[in-house]
Amino acid sequence: QVQLVESGGGLVQAGGSLRLSCVASGRTFSSYAVGWFRQAPGKEREFVSAVSSSGGTNYYADSVKGRFTISRDNAKKTVYLQMNSLKSEDTAVYYCAAGSRTYTARTSPDYWGRGTQVTVSS
């Protein structure tokens, strides 16, 4: 089992930056791909980014490509989402999720964190 805890959310102005962290527990963390998702009030949950278990392959939604960067440090059991040039439309609860395959981490993850709120003011 993998347990995930997000942190780093907060209130920032448009154009600012935040770095989200997803800290995992569990010995098998390094074998899991990890994705980030977000959900704004009244909207569907959407995929944001994912990283393969080795950290060698990254995926990004078109809406965040060029602004967000995902990375992981398996020694620290942590996945990061660096968010730059934030926009009002980035406001959402951000969740990290783990999947046994990179594909499942992007579509139907096996484990979810509880989320962290990101609010971007305009």
Salt bridges, closest charged atoms under 4 A:
GLU46 OE2 - ARG38 NE 2.65
ASP62 OD1 - LYS65 NZ 3.01
ASP90 OD1 - ARG38 NH1 2.84
ASP90 OD2 - ARG67 NH1 2.77
